[in-house]
Amino acid sequence: MKNKKLGLVMGFVLLTLGLNAQDISLPFSAYGLGKLYGQNISSQLQAMGGISFGVTGKNILDMANPASYGVFDSTTFIFQTGILGSIGTLQDVQNRMNTNYATLSNISMGFQVLKWWHVALGITPYSKVGYDTRVSSAVSGYGHLFNDRFGKGGTTRLFFGSAFNVSKNLRVGVNVNYLFGNTRGYNIVYFPDSVYIFGTKQERYIKVGDFLFDWGLQYDIHMANNRKLTLGAIFRNSVHVNAIRSTTTYTLVGGYEGAVEDPKDTIAYLPDQKGNIFVPAAYGLGFTYSHGKRWLVGMEGEWQQWSRFRKFGVSDSLENSWRIAAGGAYTPRHTTISPLRKRMTYRFGARYNRTYVRLNGHPISEYAITGGVSFPFKRSRNSITMAIEIGSRGTLKDNLVKKTFFNFSLGINIVEHWFYKLKYR
């Protein structure tokens, strides 16, 4: 049985690592750090609208609030992994195209070290960049001017988290994250109607590597009839992330619409410039109200001061972002011999995100409704969870772009006993 579990986990991990190489297609990822994944990306949390700050569970690893690790059982080891995927449609007032991708959601594990100290560690995506856009305008006497922009890449975070039980009901925690990755991109400006004007192309490469810190707190208020209110709060430090940038600018002929690129003169060559990217602080509050293992409802909000964002000293014209989410879960009354439908956990939720991007005076917002279900393994605490999100991002106003999406998540939780001696065999 253990060999079967190991084979399932290894196969799942290899699948997620392969999918992680896929690129996204999202014009808004040209700004800031790109598309941010956040930290509440496990399947169980995604199915509940992404609520996480007040979520606790002995069989769930909630990396969004490190204080949640404090409820891990003394004899339990948790392993968690999964994939995130998206099927969507990008459109403006004239064009429409289909997009899809899949990527790793997380590979993580958690366990108790001492009665008052619990830890978790793992790897998750932090941001992704993937865009290929064109802007055109008419120039008197020269025809059309085109500006093509292309970019891809992203960042990943490794984390090691600790939770400390201050008292029976109060927990505090911290995640030490190492952020690393790179992005590549270029801009090319050219006049396709004229063979007498050289185009100009700028190529960019940025590599980052530095530490980030997340802090969390949770407090339980126990009530009658096995009911509990859990209050949660998180704080993420602002930090100057170390980065290295290389930029090359040159004139050329061709390089567009399948034409062979013929470089002419180098205008600027700036290799290995050291600098930093300022990532602003974030704050979040949330709660859950639960009845034992039967049901749970919760709500939370998060705010981050992206107007202070700087990349090598440039602001990128971002604005402050915020998010609200609500969701819940329900497990019917059951026994170990009940049919599967009664042992399953059903989840639901909704979220609204005001992103840090504003274009042509319009804030770029995202909303989604969510749902999902967990399938428990028989006679164990292991489970497979499926989650979906249906929503949209952006607007069609003033020639902007809107994306409608169907996001899905598939996760596996392996919960094993440690230091547990069987009385009978």
HUKASUL-V142367 format. One record per helix or strand of 2 or more residues. SS is the DSSP state (H for helix, E for strand). FROM is the first residue (numbers start at 1). TO is the last residue. Records with the same first field share a line. If there is no record, write none. Layout:
SS: FROM-TO + FROM-TO
This chain:
H: 2-19 + 27-30 + 43-46 + 66-71 + 306-308 + 340-343 + 397-399
E: 35-36 + 76-91 + 96-114 + 117-139 + 143-165 + 170-190 + 199-223 + 227-236 + 239-253 + 262-279 + 282-291 + 295-304 + 310-311 + 321-331 + 345-359 + 362-376 + 383-394 + 402-417
